[in-house]
Amino acid sequence: TIAVLKDEENKLLIERTNLEN
């Protein structure tokens, strides 16, 4: 579903942000 895709997308963004910090 769209909600699941958005959740996965958010996880990827959070992980990338954490790596940059």
Biotite code that builds the C-alpha atoms (Angstrom):
import biotite.structure as struc

atoms = struc.array([
    struc.Atom([0.000, 0.000, 0.000], chain_id="A", res_id=1, res_name="THR", atom_name="CA", element="C"),
    struc.Atom([0.992, 3.635, -0.299], chain_id="A", res_id=2, res_name="ILE", atom_name="CA", element="C"),
    struc.Atom([1.292, 3.937, 3.470], chain_id="A", res_id=3, res_name="ALA", atom_name="CA", element="C"),
    struc.Atom([3.798, 1.095, 3.603], chain_id="A", res_id=4, res_name="VAL", atom_name="CA", element="C"),
    struc.Atom([5.867, 2.594, 0.795], chain_id="A", res_id=5, res_name="LEU", atom_name="CA", element="C"),
    struc.Atom([5.942, 5.945, 2.573], chain_id="A", res_id=6, res_name="LYS", atom_name="CA", element="C"),
    struc.Atom([7.014, 4.259, 5.808], chain_id="A", res_id=7, res_name="ASP", atom_name="CA", element="C"),
    struc.Atom([9.882, 2.493, 4.028], chain_id="A", res_id=8, res_name="GLU", atom_name="CA", element="C"),
    struc.Atom([10.857, 5.750, 2.346], chain_id="A", res_id=9, res_name="GLU", atom_name="CA", element="C"),
    struc.Atom([10.915, 7.527, 5.695], chain_id="A", res_id=10, res_name="ASN", atom_name="CA", element="C"),
    struc.Atom([13.107, 4.802, 7.202], chain_id="A", res_id=11, res_name="LYS", atom_name="CA", element="C"),
    struc.Atom([15.619, 5.212, 4.380], chain_id="A", res_id=12, res_name="LEU", atom_name="CA", element="C"),
    struc.Atom([15.680, 8.978, 4.823], chain_id="A", res_id=13, res_name="LEU", atom_name="CA", element="C"),
    struc.Atom([16.156, 8.632, 8.589], chain_id="A", res_id=14, res_name="ILE", atom_name="CA", element="C"),
    struc.Atom([18.992, 6.140, 8.143], chain_id="A", res_id=15, res_name="GLU", atom_name="CA", element="C"),
    struc.Atom([20.733, 8.406, 5.629], chain_id="A", res_id=16, res_name="ARG", atom_name="CA", element="C"),
    struc.Atom([20.357, 11.402, 7.931], chain_id="A", res_id=17, res_name="THR", atom_name="CA", element="C"),
    struc.Atom([21.793, 9.437, 10.849], chain_id="A", res_id=18, res_name="ASN", atom_name="CA", element="C"),
    struc.Atom([24.814, 8.424, 8.787], chain_id="A", res_id=19, res_name="LEU", atom_name="CA", element="C"),
    struc.Atom([25.498, 12.026, 7.827], chain_id="A", res_id=20, res_name="GLU", atom_name="CA", element="C"),
    struc.Atom([25.426, 13.218, 11.444], chain_id="A", res_id=21, res_name="ASN", atom_name="CA", element="C"),
])
